[in-house]
Amino acid sequence: MQREDKPSLLLSFHTELKQESLDSDCEAQWALGDSEMTSVKLEDKSQKLGLNVTIKDEEEKNVVIINNGEGDLLTQDGIPEVETLGEKQQEDYNHKKSHHCPHCEEHFSSLSLLKKHIKIHTGDKPYSCSDCGNCFSRLGNLIVHQRIHTGDKPYSCSDCGKYFSRLAYLTVHQRIHTGEKPYSCSDCGKGFISSSVLTRHQRVHTGDKPYSCSDCGKCFSQLDYLKIHQRMHTGDKPYSCSDCGKCFSRLGSLNVHHRIHTGDKPYSCSDCGKCFSRLGSLNVHHRIHTGDKPYSCSDCGKCFLKSSVLATHIRLHTGDKPYFCSDCGKCFISSSVLTRHQIVHTGDKPYSCSDCGRCFSQLDYLKVHQRLHT
């Protein structure tokens, strides 16, 4: 027989070999000397592999050539041996053995992987959480989800000891210690520790705000911003101070509030050394040194250090007085003016002179008094 110069898959074996397994799913029993039985067994197997099988006698041994349609190859004499396929042929061979999804073009190496994949198309979620009823398509996802209820965090950082419920979270966290930022922005080149952080950042360039409030229609670039905003409508304040019980809609606001009790003022002015509990307060204070007054009144042109002071000032032009006294019904343009007024009804005098101990209802009165001592 004349051979072609094309690759194929060849198996050779001695006559004393009694049985050989062609793959893990099907066994072919070789009855050497009986070429009909051998041919039948191999033909059955070749149908499963999608290959052509030829049986030949050559120098007192049976040579079985499994042909993939590209030609025949002979192997060396001796123990059974499989000739390594070329890269493309191996890919085609694996493709023939793979499991194909009837809904899309995906292929899988095992039936179990295919079954998991098909649930994406069918929407089947057979695994439900006994605590909250949330359903999942995979058991592994349910197990990870249940850690929310149990508080289980089996993955710990070897650098700082912080614990995580998922290995993926730990992997991303460790990049904080290593400084690795494998995801970079194509617009500005800035690097990020995770693809999700990069996606959020890219909205700075695109201006995309995919999350909208169902109550007022306001849009946000991040889901967390929307959730915080929605608390304005619901009145939800999930963060409470352990010292005074005051509640807040944001964790950051609670952390800042805690500094009232601890006296912590981590932000200091480089010009005069004055310290502040909030960065925003420091930024406003800096304007005293720079003379910057970025907020101007459109009615009279007067400028102000703070936007809140401008808002109060504008009420002088509009006549708006949203703060009223519950005792006498008198209205005021700001809450601070209302507070000073209410002292009239309560008789409270919170400001005392350090020299003589005399008390006053307003800070301005105290300052005027202290000039007597100086």
Secondary structure, DSSP 8 states (H G I E B T S, - for coil): ----SS--EEEE--TT--EEESSSS-EEE--TT-HHHHHHHHHHHHHHHT-EEEEEEETTEEEEEEE-SS------SSS-------HHHHHHHHHHHSEE-SSSS-EESSHHHHHHHHHHHH----EE-TTT--EESSHHHHHHHHHHHH----EE-TTT--EESSHHHHHHHHHHHH----EE-TTT--EESSHHHHHHHHHHHH----EE-TTT--EESSHHHHHHHHHHHH----EE-TTT--EESSHHHHHHHHHHHH----EE-TTT--EESSHHHHHHHHHHHH----EE-TTT--EES-HHHHHHHHHHHH----EE-TTT--EESSHHHHHHHHHHHH----EE-TTT--EESSHHHHHHHHTTT-
